[in-house]
């Protein structure tokens, strides 16, 4: 980083020179570490640079009530992890940047609108763009309007009284700034996604219009140092390793992470599951489907642990709602509810895991799309095989609809082997519980790019948005909102 480039980051010269000096020392330490001659005090260099940057950010700059608000916490990424979702979530409370070029700082401190010349105004807009492009390169009109209102609220002297509400001018300029900045971007996956157009005479829709779950990772770029040749080499290694009886889990996980962009390209091409298995047989494994889901979401924590913990918080309320509905008329939930001990029986008590299993089994009934869809919806979610009259493969072949579903050998209280199936194929087989299988099923819709089937749309949206809190910009159906409100009401009754 040059001194000129660091001016916008650290406007105060003393702090800036100290920062550059420490940065240069860090570069030398890195070179020394490569040769094996690492200084003893090298561990303190990064911390010193952070301290200088923090000190500079709180130096003489315009202070406002908006700027004193805390920024949303960012989960630190483990060193060496490959994270493709580089953009931060849109903040609940907007905050303007606190660092500007010296001439911009002077104009803002003097609160003189005449000081905001064309040049200073451009620098101010560029800094605003840099700050909010961390969240998205495609802000909606509502978001741009919110930023414009914040600018005028924070710096009232910038209000343009000759135009409408006073922030109309800033709205137009910001919208134009984002649009012009995107024109020169060539490598960002989000921009590539929006620029890809429908070929003339082709039936393929524009990709942005068919954007589905995991959109930012639709076609992420290759990790640094990787290209098509290295991808083919990794893919060949994975194909050989997957045939082994005991593949190396650490090496397999590393290669699967490196080849993640290549798989996103394949799924974008709408290849069949049979073709996907030929190229990536290692993906057709329960653990790898969950791991791929975590790569799509860009998380470094266990998504299965999060899913089970969050679902356990509402399973008591779901069972309570199911008992109330089943008591009024037969809905098909009785076989699952009967597995739970009578609440008045003091001799025995169900574990939280048993309650969660029953709650997951009755969820399709409670979130059905219409009154007649209860049983058929539950069967679209999970097919029970209490007796081995048919094999799981035969059940998969008989299913006409292509979307993924669960096959459970045995019963809910005595489960055998579990399977995920789709397109008349078995995706994977594993041992576990229905709650585990439900997350694997949800993950398979992301991994293999399936749309939610109409019958299960409400249930999957509840699991996606309310349990895992994965937002996609789409509104929840009113029936799901009502369901969530009922859960909340029951929670308040229990807590009181």
N, C-alpha and C positions, 0 to 999 in steps of 0.2 A: 504494500500500500504506500503510495507516494504522499508527500505532505499536502499536495493540492487535493488529492482524493479524500484525505482525512478531514478537510475543512468542514464539510457538511456534517460529518459525524461529531467532531469536537471543535466547536468554534473558538474556544479560548486557546491562545497560542501556547501558553505555558503548559497546560494539560496536554495539548496536542503533541508538543515536542517530547514530553516525557513518555507519552504513549508510543510514539514512533521509535524512541530509543529502546524501550522494553520489547517492542515487536522485533526490532533488529537483533536484540540479544536472544530472543526465543528462536529466531531462524538459525543463529549460530549453534545454539544448543541442539536443535534438531539435526543439523549436519554432524555435530559431534557425536550424537547418539547413534547415528548411522555407522560411524566409524568405530564405535565402542568406547569413545572418550567422553563420557557424559559428566558435566560438572556436578558437584555435590548439591549446589543450591538450585538446580534446574527445576525442582518441583514447585518452587515458589514463583516462577516467572509468569505462568498463566494467571495465577491469582493476582499478581501485581498488575497485570494488564487490565483485568476485570475491575480492580479497584480504581485504577486511573479513569477508565471509561465511566464507571459509576459516579466518581467524583466530578467528572466533567459534565455529566448529564444534569447535575444539580447546581451547576454554576450559574452565573448571571444571565438569566433568560427570563422572558415574560412568564410570570406565574399566574395561573387562573385556577378557579375552583374545579374546572373540568380536568386540569392536568394533575391534580393531587389525588385523583382516584386511582386505585390499584388496578393494575393490568391483570387479566386472567392468568392463572398459573399455567405454566407449560411443563408437561411431564418430561424430565430429562431423558434423552435417548442413550441407550447403552453404547459404549464405544465399540465400533466395528459393526453395528447393526445397519442394515440397509433399509432406509425408510423412504418410501415413494410418495406418501402423502405429505408433501413438504409444506403445504399451506395450513395456516392456523385457522381454527374455527372463528367465525364472525363473532366479535365480542358482544356481550349483553349490554355493556355500557361503553359507548364510543369515547375515545380519548385522542386528542390531536397530538402530533409529535411534539417533543419538547426541545429538539435541536434543529436549528436552521443555519443557513449561511450568515456570516456577520452582518451583511447589508440588510438582510431580512430581519434579523434580530433588532437592529437599530431602528428600522421602520416600525416594527411592532412595539418596541419600548416607547418610542416617541408618540405613538398613537396618532400619527399624522397621515391621513389618507393620501395627501399629496406626495408623501415619500414612497408610496407604493407605485413606483414607475412600472413601465411595461416589463423591464428586465427583472426587477424585484418581484413583481407579480408572478412571472414565469418560474422563478426560483422557488417561490412559496408554493405554487401549484405542484411543482416537481417533487418537493419534499412531502406534500400531502399524498401524492400518488405513490411514492416509495413506501410510505407508512401503511397505506391501506391495501396496496397490492400484495402485501404479505398474506392477506386473508383471501382475496380473490382478484382475478384480472377481469372478471365480468360482473361488476356490481350491478344490481338491479336499480331501476329508477328510484325506488323507495330508499335504497341504501345511499345513493348519491345525494338524494334530497336530505337525508338525515345528516350526512357529512356537511352539506352546504349550510344547513341550519345551525350546526355546531360551530362552524367558522364564524358566522355572524353573531352568534350568542357569545362566543369567547372573545371576539374582537369586534365590538359594536361599531367602531369607527370605520370598519370595512363595509358596512351596509350600503348597498347601492340604492339610494332613495329614488332614483329616476326609473327604476325597473321593478314593477310589481311589488312583491313582498320584501325585496331587499336582498334576497339570496338567490333570485332567479339567475343572475349573471354568473355567480359561482357554480350553480348547478350546471349550466350550459358549458362552462369552461372545464369543469371536472369531467363531465361526460365525454367531452371532446378529447381531453387529455388521456383518459383510459383508452379510447378508441384509437388514437394516433399511436400511443405507446405499443399497443398490441400488433400493429402493422409490421414493426421491425423485429418482433420476437419470432425466432425460427425453431427453437428446441423445446419450449415448454409444452408438456403433454396436454394441458388444458386448452392452450391456444391451437395446437395441432388438431385436437378433437373438434373444435368449433369451426375450423377452417376447411375441414374435409367435406367436400361437396358430393352430391349425387352425380355419378357419371351419366352423360347424356344417353338416353335409351335404356338405362339399366333399371332393374326393379329394386335395387338396393336403395333404401332410404338413406337420407343424410344421417350420419352417425349421431350427430348432436340431437336429432329428433328421436332417436331410438336409445338415447342414453339410459342405461339401467343401473342397477346397484353397483357401487364401486366405480363410479364414472371417472373420477380423477385417475384411476389406475386402469383405464380402458386400454391404453397402449403406452405405458410408462417407458421412458428411455432406458437404455442399457446402463448398468452400473459402470462407474469409471473404470477404464481398462478392458472392458468387454466389447466384443463385436460379434458379427454373424458367425465368424469362424470359431471363436471360442465358445459361442452358444451351441454350435453343432457338436463340439468336443464334449461339453458338459452333458448334453442330451444323450450322446452315445454312451457315456460313462453311466448315466442313470439307468439306461435301458439294460445294460449288463448287470448293474448292481441289483436292480429290482428282481432279477431272475434268481438271485442267490437265496438260499434258505435263511441266512442270518445276515442281511445287509448291514453295513456300518451306519448307525443312525446319525452320528455327528456329521460325517462326510456327506451323507444323503441330504440332510437338512441344509447344509451349506450350498450344495449344488442346486437344490430346489429353490433356494432364495435367489441365487444368481440368475437362474433361468426363468424367474417369475415374469419379466417383461415379454419373453418369447411366448409363454403360455397365454398371456393376455391377448397377444396378436392372434394366436390360433383361435381362441374363443370368439374374437371379433369376427372371424371368418365363418362363423356358424358351422364349424366342423361337427361331425357326429361323435357320439361318445366312443364308438368303436375306433374312429380315427384318433381321437384324443388318447385312448388307451395304447394304441400302437406307438405313439410318439412319447407319451409320458406315463408308462405303467405304474411308476412310483406314486403318482397322484391318486390312484384308486385305492386308497387306504384311509381309514377313518381319521387317524392322527394327522395325515397329510392334508386331508380336506379341511380339518379345523385349522391347521397351520396356514394353509392357503387363504382361508377366511381372514386370519389375523394379518397376513400380508396385504390383502386388499384393503382392510381397514387401517393399516399402518400403525398397529398397536404392538407393544412389546410385552404386554401382560397376558395372562391366560384368559382367553375369551370364554372358555368353558366354565372356569371358576366364577367369573363375573356373571354369566348367564344363570348359573345355579343359585348363586347368592341372591340375585335380584328376584328370581322367580319364587324363591322360598319366602320372600317378604309378602307375597300376595296369594300364596297357595291356600292358606286358611280361608281367606275371603272368597276365593273361587269355589272351593268345596261348599262353603255355606250357601252361596248363590245357587249352586247346582242342586243341593238338597231342597231348597225352597221351591225351585222350579219343578223338580222331579216329584215333589209331593202333590203338586196341583194336577199334573197329568203325566202320563208315561211318556218320557222323552227319549228313552234308550240309555240313560246314564246309570240306571239302577245297578247293573252288574259291576260297575267300577266303584260306585259309592258303597256297595255292600261289603267291599273288601276292607273298609275302614271300621274300626271298633265303634260300638255305640258310645256316643258322647256321655251317656249316663252310666256307663259301665266303669266303675272305679278300679276294677281288678286289672285292667289293661289300658294301655295308652299308645296311640300311634306315634311313630317317629316322624320327624319333619320330612324325611325322605319318602316315607310311605304316603304322606299327605300330598307331597309334591307330585308323586307318580299318578295318584288319582286325579289331582287337579289338571295335570297335562292331558289325561285321557278324556276328561269331560270338556276341555276347552273348546274343541270344534263344535260341540252342541250349543254352547253358550254364545259363541261368536258366529253362528250360522248366518248365511246371506238371506235365507228365507225360512219360513216356518216348516217347510217340507224337506229341508236339506240336512236335518240333523244327523241321521244315521249314515246317509250317503257321504256326507262331509267327513264324518269320523273315519269312514272306510277309505276315503281319499287320502287321509292323513296317515293312518296306520292300519295294516292288514294283519290280523292275529291268526296264527296257525296253532291252535291248541292241540291238534292231532296231526301227525305227519302223513296226512292223506295226499298232500302234494309237496313238492320241493319248492323252495323259495324261487328257484329259476323258473319253474312252471308258472308261479304266480306272476312273476315279472313279465313273462311272455304273454300271458292272458290279458294283462292290463292294456287297454286300447289307448288311453291318454298318455302322452309322453312324459309329463312332468314327474319329478322325483316324489317318492313316498317311502314309508317305512314298512318293513316286513318283520314281525316279531314272532319267533317260534315260541310256543308255550303260551302262558297267560300273563296278565299284568302282575299278579302276585307271585308267579313262578316263571319268570322269563328265561328263555333259552338264548340261542344266538340271535342277534339282530342284524338286519340287512338294510342297506339303502339301495333302491332300484329306480331306474328311469330309462325311457326309450327301449323297453323290453330287455334291459341289461341290468345285471347286478353291479352297482358301483363299488360296494365294499361290504365286508362282513366283520362283526366285532361283538364283544361281550360288554354289556352295560345295562343301563336303565333307560326308560322311555324319555326321561328328561334329557339325558345325554344324546339320545337319538334325535330328539327334536332340534337340538342345536346343530347336529350334523346335517339334518334335513334342510334347515334354514341356510346353513353354509353352502350346501350343494347348489342352491338356487343362485348364489353369488358366484361360486367357482365355475359352474358350467353354464352360466348365463341363461337361466330360465326365468320367465315371467311368473309371478304368482298366479296360480289357477283361480278363476272367479270364485269357486266354492270356498277356497281357503284364504282368500285375499284378506278378510278381516282378521283372521287368526294370525297370519304372518305379519301383518302391519302392527298388531299388538305386540308380538314378540320383538319385532325389529325396533319400533319406535319407543315403546313403553318399558320393555324389559332391558334391551341392549342400548336404547337411546341413540339409535342410528337414524339421523334425520336426512331426508333427501329433498326437502323443499315442498313436498306434497302434503296436503292437509289430510288429517285422519277422518275417516267416515264418521258420521254422527252416531252410528250404532256403537262404534268402538269408543268414542268419547263418553257416551252414556255408560258403557261397561266400566270404563276407568273411574267415572264418577261414583258408580255403585260400589266399586272396590274401596274408594276413598271414604265413602260414608260408613261402610262396614268397619274400616280401620279405626275411625273415630269412635264408633260404638264400643269396639273391643278395648281401645286404650282408655276410654272413660270408665 
